[in-house]
């Protein structure tokens, strides 16, 4: 199956999460991803928990569909290889600190001077300008600086980071969007582009109405636990046995909810008549709804409310998530095998093309697993490749799975 980016070659110089998530999305769309890693251990996430045996599941979760070549960046021959790889690609993705690309002989301006059609995409911690442009940044730092932590949690004294690295992930999404946009421009003009984003910019961008609330009114928003900051009723509600989520986004849905709960009189109360009024009196609204919900178990209410057209659902733990019939129907989990034969269930990318979910074509690669294949693609013969391997300029796994090409 070919995807919209079939034929596009992406040189992935990134590591950790934002860049690799970007290139995983591009792989989902059919791009060929050549992941360049250091011979000294490769992508740092290969050492991050959780582990299954010797395999980092952190690494596995975001490196589907890629080939890996391991190169010694700091040898003359290694830098020459990097340059050759960059100039043979359509896209280069990197998330080094400013200046590192130039030290590796890959100055973006010079690369594009040699190949004007090249697209170069960069993800940094804090952006290319400003007093923190050279500082190291990670997901949680951006969550804190952007204000997101201050609005997430039970109350102002108990705020939390997101349960996943949401800023790294969104930076990867924005980077992939930038790459796709630059490739569209190249199709029209023949010219590539340098695009960039940062963790801080991405974090600020997704503050949406909360950031806008402060800019326009001067109000400093705070956390609302599991309730929506602006809409009511919209959050987690207790039932007879366990909480469920209910999300009412319009007056019609409010009236339908009241009817489904057997309390149409609630919709007629002046204090609950509009979204603004309901949010002003959110505690009264919640108390009234929970008083009704606690008459029946959560699963029964979900059936009732869905039949009434009310957005609602359970609050799952992960052992329940993947047993849900809807999750199964979407085929979100695809079963692959690693090169060593061990099974690897992976969450696929979230897109479909012409109604077909994007497949995971290959499992996450072992460090340097495709070094020989990548070098052959650059025109190196077997003797040249053996010489590079013998010199340690590139490496490959010590053992190759039965049937794997050498």
VEXZALUM-161384 format. One record per residue (C-alpha): residue number from 1; x, y, z negated. Coordinates in pm, 1 decimal, always signed. Layout:
BEGIN
<num:NUM; X:X; Y:Y; Z:Z>
...
//
This chain:
BEGIN
<num:1; X:+0.0; Y:+0.0; Z:+0.0>
<num:2; X:+141.7; Y:+337.4; Z:+100.0>
<num:3; X:+65.0; Y:+652.3; Z:-95.5>
<num:4; X:+46.0; Y:+1021.9; Z:-4.8>
<num:5; X:+417.6; Y:+1063.3; Z:-83.8>
<num:6; X:+531.4; Y:+755.7; Z:+107.3>
<num:7; X:+869.7; Y:+829.3; Z:+266.8>
<num:8; X:+963.4; Y:+1101.9; Z:+17.9>
<num:9; X:+1288.5; Y:+1025.8; Z:-164.2>
<num:10; X:+1328.4; Y:+1173.0; Z:-512.6>
<num:11; X:+1661.9; Y:+1184.2; Z:-692.4>
<num:12; X:+1575.2; Y:+1167.8; Z:-1060.2>
<num:13; X:+1853.2; Y:+1314.8; Z:-1274.9>
<num:14; X:+1624.1; Y:+1362.2; Z:-1573.5>
<num:15; X:+1611.3; Y:+1179.2; Z:-1902.1>
<num:16; X:+1396.8; Y:+1154.7; Z:-2214.8>
<num:17; X:+1032.0; Y:+1225.3; Z:-2127.6>
<num:18; X:+924.4; Y:+1535.4; Z:-1932.3>
<num:19; X:+1131.4; Y:+1469.5; Z:-1619.0>
<num:20; X:+1081.7; Y:+1091.7; Z:-1618.4>
<num:21; X:+705.3; Y:+1136.7; Z:-1663.5>
<num:22; X:+708.0; Y:+1369.3; Z:-1361.3>
<num:23; X:+890.9; Y:+1116.1; Z:-1146.8>
<num:24; X:+667.7; Y:+830.4; Z:-1266.3>
<num:25; X:+370.1; Y:+1027.2; Z:-1135.5>
<num:26; X:+550.5; Y:+1084.1; Z:-804.4>
<num:27; X:+625.4; Y:+710.9; Z:-787.3>
<num:28; X:+254.8; Y:+642.1; Z:-840.5>
<num:29; X:+187.7; Y:+851.3; Z:-530.6>
<num:30; X:+429.6; Y:+644.7; Z:-322.4>
<num:31; X:+757.9; Y:+835.2; Z:-350.4>
<num:32; X:+1085.2; Y:+643.6; Z:-368.7>
<num:33; X:+1248.1; Y:+731.6; Z:-701.1>
<num:34; X:+1623.4; Y:+685.7; Z:-744.8>
<num:35; X:+1693.7; Y:+726.9; Z:-1114.3>
<num:36; X:+2055.6; Y:+827.7; Z:-1175.5>
<num:37; X:+2184.5; Y:+736.5; Z:-1520.3>
<num:38; X:+2515.9; Y:+767.2; Z:-1694.5>
<num:39; X:+2727.8; Y:+454.4; Z:-1713.0>
<num:40; X:+2760.9; Y:+535.1; Z:-2084.2>
<num:41; X:+2428.2; Y:+391.3; Z:-2194.6>
<num:42; X:+2191.3; Y:+548.6; Z:-1944.0>
<num:43; X:+1876.2; Y:+741.9; Z:-2030.1>
<num:44; X:+1874.5; Y:+813.5; Z:-2403.2>
<num:45; X:+1525.1; Y:+668.6; Z:-2436.5>
<num:46; X:+1673.1; Y:+324.5; Z:-2373.3>
<num:47; X:+1783.8; Y:+350.9; Z:-2738.5>
<num:48; X:+1451.9; Y:+478.8; Z:-2877.8>
<num:49; X:+1200.4; Y:+261.5; Z:-3066.4>
<num:50; X:+962.8; Y:+86.2; Z:-3046.5>
<num:51; X:+1145.2; Y:-221.8; Z:-2917.9>
<num:52; X:+1038.3; Y:-556.2; Z:-2781.9>
<num:53; X:+1353.1; Y:-761.3; Z:-2821.1>
<num:54; X:+1624.2; Y:-552.7; Z:-2654.4>
<num:55; X:+1377.8; Y:-355.0; Z:-2441.7>
<num:56; X:+1279.5; Y:-0.7; Z:-2540.4>
<num:57; X:+906.1; Y:+31.2; Z:-2491.3>
<num:58; X:+949.4; Y:+409.0; Z:-2501.8>
<num:59; X:+1164.6; Y:+383.7; Z:-2187.4>
<num:60; X:+938.3; Y:+125.7; Z:-2027.5>
<num:61; X:+628.4; Y:+341.0; Z:-2071.5>
<num:62; X:+752.2; Y:+623.1; Z:-1845.8>
<num:63; X:+991.9; Y:+467.3; Z:-1594.6>
<num:64; X:+767.7; Y:+249.6; Z:-1380.9>
<num:65; X:+829.5; Y:+225.0; Z:-1008.0>
<num:66; X:+1190.9; Y:+346.6; Z:-1006.9>
<num:67; X:+1533.6; Y:+222.4; Z:-901.4>
<num:68; X:+1834.9; Y:+280.0; Z:-1127.4>
<num:69; X:+2191.4; Y:+353.5; Z:-1028.8>
<num:70; X:+2447.5; Y:+400.5; Z:-1305.9>
<num:71; X:+2725.0; Y:+651.1; Z:-1224.8>
<num:72; X:+3017.5; Y:+798.0; Z:-1416.5>
<num:73; X:+2925.8; Y:+1164.7; Z:-1376.4>
<num:74; X:+3264.0; Y:+1290.0; Z:-1485.7>
<num:75; X:+3486.7; Y:+1127.9; Z:-1225.4>
<num:76; X:+3562.6; Y:+1289.0; Z:-892.7>
<num:77; X:+3421.0; Y:+989.4; Z:-708.7>
<num:78; X:+3111.6; Y:+995.0; Z:-928.6>
<num:79; X:+3043.3; Y:+1361.5; Z:-857.8>
<num:80; X:+3093.8; Y:+1297.4; Z:-486.0>
<num:81; X:+2830.9; Y:+1023.5; Z:-509.4>
<num:82; X:+2590.5; Y:+1255.3; Z:-688.8>
<num:83; X:+2630.3; Y:+1515.9; Z:-415.8>
<num:84; X:+2576.2; Y:+1257.9; Z:-142.9>
<num:85; X:+2263.5; Y:+1130.8; Z:-318.9>
<num:86; X:+2126.0; Y:+1483.1; Z:-366.0>
<num:87; X:+2174.9; Y:+1578.2; Z:-2.8>
<num:88; X:+2012.4; Y:+1255.7; Z:+114.2>
<num:89; X:+1699.7; Y:+1317.0; Z:-94.8>
<num:90; X:+1389.0; Y:+1525.1; Z:-32.3>
<num:91; X:+1351.6; Y:+1621.9; Z:-398.3>
<num:92; X:+1587.7; Y:+1651.7; Z:-694.9>
<num:93; X:+1435.3; Y:+1650.3; Z:-1045.0>
<num:94; X:+1651.2; Y:+1748.5; Z:-1344.0>
<num:95; X:+1613.7; Y:+1861.0; Z:-1702.6>
<num:96; X:+1969.0; Y:+1953.1; Z:-1799.1>
<num:97; X:+2047.1; Y:+2269.1; Z:-1985.8>
<num:98; X:+2125.8; Y:+2568.5; Z:-1765.0>
<num:99; X:+2469.3; Y:+2539.1; Z:-1605.8>
<num:100; X:+2507.8; Y:+2161.7; Z:-1631.6>
<num:101; X:+2402.3; Y:+2102.2; Z:-1271.8>
<num:102; X:+2679.3; Y:+2334.1; Z:-1150.7>
<num:103; X:+2934.0; Y:+2148.6; Z:-1365.9>
<num:104; X:+2827.4; Y:+1828.2; Z:-1196.5>
<num:105; X:+2885.9; Y:+1984.0; Z:-854.8>
<num:106; X:+2513.9; Y:+2021.6; Z:-793.5>
<num:107; X:+2457.4; Y:+2394.9; Z:-817.2>
<num:108; X:+2099.3; Y:+2439.6; Z:-690.5>
<num:109; X:+2181.3; Y:+2743.9; Z:-477.8>
<num:110; X:+2466.8; Y:+2563.3; Z:-307.0>
<num:111; X:+2260.5; Y:+2248.6; Z:-256.6>
<num:112; X:+1986.2; Y:+2440.6; Z:-83.5>
<num:113; X:+2241.3; Y:+2630.6; Z:+123.9>
<num:114; X:+2360.6; Y:+2294.9; Z:+255.9>
<num:115; X:+2007.8; Y:+2155.3; Z:+288.4>
<num:116; X:+1740.8; Y:+2428.0; Z:+303.3>
<num:117; X:+1458.4; Y:+2172.1; Z:+308.2>
<num:118; X:+1555.9; Y:+2036.2; Z:-33.2>
<num:119; X:+1309.4; Y:+2076.5; Z:-321.7>
<num:120; X:+1474.7; Y:+2114.4; Z:-662.5>
<num:121; X:+1257.0; Y:+2084.9; Z:-971.5>
<num:122; X:+1381.2; Y:+2171.1; Z:-1319.5>
<num:123; X:+1236.1; Y:+2130.4; Z:-1669.0>
<num:124; X:+1409.6; Y:+2310.4; Z:-1955.9>
<num:125; X:+1331.0; Y:+2368.8; Z:-2319.7>
<num:126; X:+1266.5; Y:+2742.7; Z:-2316.5>
<num:127; X:+1290.0; Y:+2867.1; Z:-1957.7>
<num:128; X:+1565.4; Y:+3007.3; Z:-1738.0>
<num:129; X:+1579.2; Y:+3353.3; Z:-1897.8>
<num:130; X:+1567.4; Y:+3501.0; Z:-2245.5>
<num:131; X:+1766.7; Y:+3456.2; Z:-2566.4>
<num:132; X:+1684.4; Y:+3082.5; Z:-2593.8>
<num:133; X:+1758.1; Y:+2990.9; Z:-2231.8>
<num:134; X:+2067.7; Y:+2796.8; Z:-2340.2>
<num:135; X:+1911.8; Y:+2639.7; Z:-2649.4>
<num:136; X:+1810.7; Y:+2275.2; Z:-2675.4>
<num:137; X:+1437.4; Y:+2220.0; Z:-2698.3>
<num:138; X:+1224.2; Y:+1916.8; Z:-2770.6>
<num:139; X:+851.5; Y:+1850.6; Z:-2772.9>
<num:140; X:+783.3; Y:+1920.5; Z:-3139.9>
<num:141; X:+980.0; Y:+2246.3; Z:-3131.0>
<num:142; X:+760.1; Y:+2367.6; Z:-2845.1>
<num:143; X:+446.0; Y:+2254.1; Z:-3026.7>
<num:144; X:+547.5; Y:+2464.7; Z:-3324.4>
<num:145; X:+659.4; Y:+2775.0; Z:-3132.3>
<num:146; X:+349.9; Y:+2781.3; Z:-2911.3>
<num:147; X:+105.9; Y:+2787.3; Z:-3202.6>
<num:148; X:-36.5; Y:+2445.5; Z:-3121.6>
<num:149; X:+60.8; Y:+2294.1; Z:-3455.5>
<num:150; X:-105.5; Y:+2585.3; Z:-3636.1>
<num:151; X:-443.7; Y:+2495.0; Z:-3485.0>
<num:152; X:-414.0; Y:+2117.4; Z:-3524.1>
<num:153; X:-502.5; Y:+1956.8; Z:-3855.5>
<num:154; X:-745.7; Y:+1952.8; Z:-4143.0>
<num:155; X:-686.7; Y:+2305.4; Z:-4271.6>
<num:156; X:-416.3; Y:+2578.5; Z:-4269.8>
<num:157; X:-219.0; Y:+2395.5; Z:-4540.4>
<num:158; X:-235.9; Y:+2063.3; Z:-4357.0>
<num:159; X:-143.5; Y:+2112.4; Z:-3992.6>
<num:160; X:-0.5; Y:+1840.6; Z:-3771.0>
<num:161; X:+187.9; Y:+1770.7; Z:-3453.9>
<num:162; X:+3.8; Y:+1578.8; Z:-3183.2>
<num:163; X:+26.8; Y:+1200.9; Z:-3215.6>
<num:164; X:+207.4; Y:+1178.0; Z:-2880.6>
<num:165; X:+464.3; Y:+1409.4; Z:-2716.5>
<num:166; X:+193.4; Y:+1608.9; Z:-2544.7>
<num:167; X:+418.2; Y:+1897.5; Z:-2432.7>
<num:168; X:+675.7; Y:+1669.8; Z:-2270.1>
<num:169; X:+391.5; Y:+1491.4; Z:-2095.1>
<num:170; X:+221.6; Y:+1808.9; Z:-1973.1>
<num:171; X:+555.3; Y:+1955.3; Z:-1861.6>
<num:172; X:+597.4; Y:+1642.6; Z:-1650.5>
<num:173; X:+250.8; Y:+1691.2; Z:-1502.8>
<num:174; X:+321.5; Y:+2057.2; Z:-1422.3>
<num:175; X:+657.8; Y:+1964.9; Z:-1271.6>
<num:176; X:+497.1; Y:+1700.8; Z:-1049.6>
<num:177; X:+236.8; Y:+1956.8; Z:-939.3>
<num:178; X:+519.1; Y:+2197.0; Z:-854.7>
<num:179; X:+697.9; Y:+1931.1; Z:-650.5>
<num:180; X:+382.0; Y:+1845.7; Z:-457.5>
<num:181; X:+318.7; Y:+2216.5; Z:-393.2>
<num:182; X:+675.2; Y:+2272.0; Z:-271.5>
<num:183; X:+649.7; Y:+1971.6; Z:-39.0>
<num:184; X:+328.1; Y:+2117.6; Z:+103.6>
<num:185; X:+509.6; Y:+2445.6; Z:+171.3>
<num:186; X:+797.9; Y:+2255.3; Z:+332.0>
<num:187; X:+555.7; Y:+2080.4; Z:+563.1>
<num:188; X:+432.2; Y:+2420.9; Z:+677.1>
<num:189; X:+760.9; Y:+2615.4; Z:+692.0>
<num:190; X:+1043.5; Y:+2361.3; Z:+686.1>
<num:191; X:+1184.3; Y:+2532.1; Z:+377.4>
<num:192; X:+1218.6; Y:+2368.4; Z:+39.3>
<num:193; X:+1209.7; Y:+2558.3; Z:-289.2>
<num:194; X:+1344.1; Y:+2570.3; Z:-641.1>
<num:195; X:+1066.0; Y:+2524.3; Z:-891.9>
<num:196; X:+1093.1; Y:+2520.8; Z:-1267.4>
<num:197; X:+894.0; Y:+2496.1; Z:-1585.0>
<num:198; X:+980.5; Y:+2457.6; Z:-1951.2>
<num:199; X:+840.4; Y:+2298.4; Z:-2260.7>
<num:200; X:+759.5; Y:+2637.2; Z:-2410.5>
<num:201; X:+585.3; Y:+2764.9; Z:-2096.0>
<num:202; X:+385.1; Y:+2444.1; Z:-2068.2>
<num:203; X:+286.8; Y:+2456.8; Z:-2434.0>
<num:204; X:+170.7; Y:+2817.2; Z:-2405.5>
<num:205; X:-23.6; Y:+2739.4; Z:-2088.4>
<num:206; X:-234.0; Y:+2471.3; Z:-2256.4>
<num:207; X:-331.9; Y:+2692.2; Z:-2551.8>
<num:208; X:-614.5; Y:+2800.0; Z:-2316.8>
<num:209; X:-898.8; Y:+2977.5; Z:-2500.3>
<num:210; X:-712.6; Y:+2977.3; Z:-2832.5>
<num:211; X:-426.4; Y:+3182.3; Z:-2694.9>
<num:212; X:-674.7; Y:+3400.9; Z:-2511.2>
<num:213; X:-871.5; Y:+3451.5; Z:-2831.9>
<num:214; X:-570.9; Y:+3615.1; Z:-2995.6>
<num:215; X:-470.4; Y:+3819.7; Z:-2689.1>
<num:216; X:-817.6; Y:+3963.9; Z:-2641.0>
<num:217; X:-947.4; Y:+3998.7; Z:-2996.1>
<num:218; X:-645.7; Y:+3985.8; Z:-3225.8>
<num:219; X:-804.3; Y:+3693.4; Z:-3412.1>
<num:220; X:-551.4; Y:+3431.9; Z:-3523.7>
<num:221; X:-715.3; Y:+3090.6; Z:-3478.4>
<num:222; X:-668.8; Y:+2812.7; Z:-3730.5>
<num:223; X:-734.2; Y:+2438.5; Z:-3743.3>
<num:224; X:-1081.6; Y:+2284.7; Z:-3746.2>
<num:225; X:-996.4; Y:+1920.9; Z:-3811.1>
<num:226; X:-1183.8; Y:+1698.7; Z:-3567.7>
<num:227; X:-1436.7; Y:+1967.9; Z:-3479.3>
<num:228; X:-1415.8; Y:+2184.6; Z:-3168.7>
<num:229; X:-1302.8; Y:+2536.8; Z:-3245.7>
<num:230; X:-1578.1; Y:+2700.0; Z:-3037.3>
<num:231; X:-1860.2; Y:+2452.9; Z:-2970.6>
<num:232; X:-2107.3; Y:+2301.3; Z:-3216.6>
<num:233; X:-2197.0; Y:+2020.2; Z:-3258.1>
<num:234; X:-1877.0; Y:+1891.6; Z:-3102.2>
<num:235; X:-1652.2; Y:+1663.5; Z:-3307.0>
<num:236; X:-1650.2; Y:+1359.4; Z:-3533.6>
<num:237; X:-1966.6; Y:+1274.1; Z:-3728.3>
<num:238; X:-2030.0; Y:+1015.3; Z:-3998.8>
<num:239; X:-2285.2; Y:+740.5; Z:-3939.6>
<num:240; X:-2399.0; Y:+454.4; Z:-4161.2>
<num:241; X:-2070.4; Y:+267.9; Z:-4112.4>
<num:242; X:-1806.9; Y:+463.9; Z:-3916.8>
<num:243; X:-1761.3; Y:+803.0; Z:-3753.1>
<num:244; X:-1834.9; Y:+862.5; Z:-3386.5>
<num:245; X:-1765.8; Y:+1155.5; Z:-3157.2>
<num:246; X:-2046.8; Y:+1370.2; Z:-3021.5>
<num:247; X:-1980.9; Y:+1653.4; Z:-2776.5>
<num:248; X:-2263.3; Y:+1897.3; Z:-2704.0>
<num:249; X:-2170.0; Y:+2155.3; Z:-2444.6>
<num:250; X:-2501.3; Y:+2318.8; Z:-2353.5>
<num:251; X:-2836.1; Y:+2418.9; Z:-2497.9>
<num:252; X:-3004.4; Y:+2143.9; Z:-2297.4>
<num:253; X:-2775.7; Y:+1883.2; Z:-2451.7>
<num:254; X:-2852.2; Y:+2028.9; Z:-2795.0>
<num:255; X:-3226.1; Y:+1988.9; Z:-2738.3>
<num:256; X:-3173.1; Y:+1636.1; Z:-2603.3>
<num:257; X:-2958.7; Y:+1547.3; Z:-2904.2>
<num:258; X:-3221.7; Y:+1666.6; Z:-3147.8>
<num:259; X:-3483.2; Y:+1463.4; Z:-2966.2>
<num:260; X:-3264.7; Y:+1150.5; Z:-2963.8>
<num:261; X:-3205.5; Y:+1189.3; Z:-3337.7>
<num:262; X:-3578.9; Y:+1210.0; Z:-3396.7>
<num:263; X:-3555.3; Y:+1569.1; Z:-3518.9>
<num:264; X:-3678.3; Y:+1802.3; Z:-3240.5>
<num:265; X:-3755.0; Y:+2065.1; Z:-3506.3>
<num:266; X:-3379.3; Y:+2130.6; Z:-3542.5>
<num:267; X:-3365.3; Y:+2269.4; Z:-3190.3>
<num:268; X:-3633.8; Y:+2523.0; Z:-3282.0>
<num:269; X:-3448.3; Y:+2668.4; Z:-3580.9>
<num:270; X:-3341.1; Y:+3028.3; Z:-3500.6>
<num:271; X:-2998.0; Y:+2976.5; Z:-3660.5>
<num:272; X:-2935.7; Y:+2685.6; Z:-3423.1>
<num:273; X:-3091.6; Y:+2831.2; Z:-3107.3>
<num:274; X:-2770.3; Y:+2921.3; Z:-2918.0>
<num:275; X:-2416.6; Y:+2795.6; Z:-2903.6>
<num:276; X:-2293.6; Y:+3105.9; Z:-3082.8>
<num:277; X:-2548.7; Y:+3063.5; Z:-3361.2>
<num:278; X:-2469.9; Y:+2694.5; Z:-3400.4>
<num:279; X:-2097.9; Y:+2766.0; Z:-3435.1>
<num:280; X:-2167.0; Y:+3045.2; Z:-3684.7>
<num:281; X:-2362.8; Y:+2793.4; Z:-3893.1>
<num:282; X:-2151.8; Y:+2490.4; Z:-3804.1>
<num:283; X:-2150.5; Y:+2342.4; Z:-4156.3>
<num:284; X:-2530.7; Y:+2344.3; Z:-4174.4>
<num:285; X:-2554.3; Y:+2191.2; Z:-3827.4>
<num:286; X:-2310.1; Y:+1918.2; Z:-3917.6>
<num:287; X:-2481.8; Y:+1838.8; Z:-4246.5>
<num:288; X:-2819.1; Y:+1812.0; Z:-4074.2>
<num:289; X:-2686.8; Y:+1584.3; Z:-3799.7>
<num:290; X:-2491.7; Y:+1358.0; Z:-4033.4>
<num:291; X:-2792.9; Y:+1323.7; Z:-4258.4>
<num:292; X:-2979.1; Y:+1174.9; Z:-3962.6>
<num:293; X:-2687.4; Y:+971.0; Z:-3825.4>
<num:294; X:-2626.8; Y:+792.1; Z:-4154.1>
<num:295; X:-2953.3; Y:+602.6; Z:-4111.7>
<num:296; X:-2798.9; Y:+371.6; Z:-3849.4>
<num:297; X:-2458.2; Y:+222.2; Z:-3757.6>
<num:298; X:-2231.9; Y:+408.6; Z:-3517.2>
<num:299; X:-2252.8; Y:+153.5; Z:-3234.3>
<num:300; X:-2632.5; Y:+178.4; Z:-3230.1>
<num:301; X:-2620.3; Y:+557.6; Z:-3216.6>
<num:302; X:-2374.7; Y:+548.8; Z:-2926.4>
<num:303; X:-2621.2; Y:+343.3; Z:-2724.2>
<num:304; X:-2909.7; Y:+575.0; Z:-2815.3>
<num:305; X:-2720.6; Y:+894.2; Z:-2740.5>
<num:306; X:-2570.8; Y:+771.8; Z:-2414.4>
<num:307; X:-2918.5; Y:+673.7; Z:-2298.3>
<num:308; X:-3022.1; Y:+1032.8; Z:-2373.9>
<num:309; X:-2732.3; Y:+1170.4; Z:-2168.4>
<num:310; X:-2535.4; Y:+1297.6; Z:-2468.3>
<num:311; X:-2154.5; Y:+1273.1; Z:-2436.1>
<num:312; X:-2043.6; Y:+1052.9; Z:-2725.0>
<num:313; X:-1817.7; Y:+763.4; Z:-2806.2>
<num:314; X:-1632.2; Y:+558.4; Z:-3065.2>
<num:315; X:-1308.2; Y:+648.6; Z:-3240.9>
<num:316; X:-1085.5; Y:+353.0; Z:-3156.9>
<num:317; X:-761.5; Y:+216.3; Z:-3287.9>
<num:318; X:-530.9; Y:+89.5; Z:-3013.3>
<num:319; X:-623.4; Y:-274.3; Z:-3070.8>
<num:320; X:-978.7; Y:-171.4; Z:-2978.2>
<num:321; X:-889.9; Y:+61.9; Z:-2689.4>
<num:322; X:-773.8; Y:-206.7; Z:-2451.4>
<num:323; X:-1070.5; Y:-433.4; Z:-2526.5>
<num:324; X:-1322.2; Y:-168.4; Z:-2422.3>
<num:325; X:-1520.5; Y:-276.9; Z:-2112.6>
<num:326; X:-1475.2; Y:+61.4; Z:-1945.7>
<num:327; X:-1097.9; Y:+55.4; Z:-1991.6>
<num:328; X:-1091.6; Y:-296.4; Z:-1848.9>
<num:329; X:-1313.1; Y:-195.6; Z:-1555.0>
<num:330; X:-1070.4; Y:+82.8; Z:-1466.2>
<num:331; X:-781.6; Y:-163.5; Z:-1452.4>
<num:332; X:-568.7; Y:+70.7; Z:-1658.7>
<num:333; X:-337.9; Y:-211.0; Z:-1767.8>
<num:334; X:-127.9; Y:-381.9; Z:-1501.3>
<num:335; X:+78.4; Y:-690.0; Z:-1580.2>
<num:336; X:+433.2; Y:-706.3; Z:-1451.6>
<num:337; X:+750.2; Y:-899.9; Z:-1531.0>
<num:338; X:+1090.6; Y:-753.2; Z:-1605.2>
<num:339; X:+1401.4; Y:-870.0; Z:-1420.2>
<num:340; X:+1474.9; Y:-1109.6; Z:-1707.5>
<num:341; X:+1133.2; Y:-1269.0; Z:-1661.9>
<num:342; X:+974.1; Y:-1125.7; Z:-1976.5>
<num:343; X:+612.4; Y:-1012.7; Z:-1934.0>
<num:344; X:+539.4; Y:-640.5; Z:-1943.2>
<num:345; X:+185.1; Y:-500.9; Z:-1951.3>
<num:346; X:+196.4; Y:-133.0; Z:-1850.9>
<num:347; X:-55.7; Y:+150.2; Z:-1841.9>
<num:348; X:-84.1; Y:+258.5; Z:-1480.0>
<num:349; X:-87.6; Y:+615.8; Z:-1361.6>
<num:350; X:-422.3; Y:+796.7; Z:-1394.4>
<num:351; X:-487.1; Y:+859.2; Z:-1023.3>
<num:352; X:-672.0; Y:+676.9; Z:-748.3>
<num:353; X:-625.9; Y:+729.0; Z:-373.8>
<num:354; X:-930.2; Y:+667.3; Z:-152.3>
<num:355; X:-1093.3; Y:+490.3; Z:-445.0>
<num:356; X:-799.3; Y:+259.6; Z:-509.7>
<num:357; X:-604.3; Y:+299.9; Z:-836.4>
<num:358; X:-236.2; Y:+366.7; Z:-782.3>
<num:359; X:-43.7; Y:+41.9; Z:-833.1>
<num:360; X:+277.5; Y:-5.2; Z:-1029.7>
<num:361; X:+499.2; Y:-154.4; Z:-760.6>
<num:362; X:+804.2; Y:-233.5; Z:-973.2>
<num:363; X:+875.7; Y:-258.3; Z:-1346.5>
<num:364; X:+1107.1; Y:-13.3; Z:-1522.4>
<num:365; X:+1462.7; Y:-88.4; Z:-1407.9>
<num:366; X:+1751.6; Y:-222.7; Z:-1610.3>
<num:367; X:+2043.2; Y:+21.0; Z:-1625.6>
<num:368; X:+2213.0; Y:+20.9; Z:-1285.2>
<num:369; X:+1996.9; Y:-264.3; Z:-1157.6>
<num:370; X:+1973.9; Y:-115.6; Z:-809.3>
<num:371; X:+2323.3; Y:+36.9; Z:-790.7>
<num:372; X:+2421.2; Y:-185.0; Z:-498.4>
<num:373; X:+2096.3; Y:-130.2; Z:-309.3>
<num:374; X:+2113.2; Y:+247.6; Z:-350.4>
<num:375; X:+2474.1; Y:+257.3; Z:-231.0>
<num:376; X:+2388.9; Y:+43.2; Z:+69.5>
<num:377; X:+2115.1; Y:+291.7; Z:+151.4>
<num:378; X:+2380.7; Y:+564.6; Z:+155.0>
<num:379; X:+2581.9; Y:+368.5; Z:+411.0>
<num:380; X:+2842.3; Y:+207.1; Z:+184.2>
<num:381; X:+2958.5; Y:-141.3; Z:+285.1>
<num:382; X:+3009.5; Y:-423.4; Z:+37.8>
<num:383; X:+3384.8; Y:-365.5; Z:+10.0>
<num:384; X:+3331.7; Y:+3.4; Z:-71.5>
<num:385; X:+3066.5; Y:-89.7; Z:-328.2>
<num:386; X:+3290.7; Y:-350.5; Z:-491.9>
<num:387; X:+3568.1; Y:-90.8; Z:-516.0>
<num:388; X:+3337.3; Y:+157.8; Z:-688.4>
<num:389; X:+3219.8; Y:-111.9; Z:-927.8>
<num:390; X:+3575.5; Y:-227.9; Z:-1001.6>
<num:391; X:+3677.2; Y:+133.3; Z:-1074.4>
<num:392; X:+3381.2; Y:+183.4; Z:-1308.5>
<num:393; X:+3245.6; Y:+472.1; Z:-1101.6>
<num:394; X:+2918.8; Y:+283.0; Z:-1081.0>
<num:395; X:+2798.8; Y:-13.5; Z:-1283.5>
<num:396; X:+2534.0; Y:-281.1; Z:-1258.8>
<num:397; X:+2397.0; Y:-528.7; Z:-1511.9>
<num:398; X:+2634.2; Y:-810.1; Z:-1594.6>
<num:399; X:+2372.9; Y:-1066.9; Z:-1503.0>
<num:400; X:+2128.1; Y:-1041.2; Z:-1217.3>
<num:401; X:+1795.6; Y:-1219.6; Z:-1227.0>
<num:402; X:+1760.6; Y:-1527.8; Z:-1008.2>
<num:403; X:+1651.4; Y:-1422.3; Z:-662.0>
<num:404; X:+1747.5; Y:-1056.4; Z:-709.4>
<num:405; X:+1953.6; Y:-910.3; Z:-420.9>
<num:406; X:+2322.5; Y:-838.8; Z:-477.0>
//
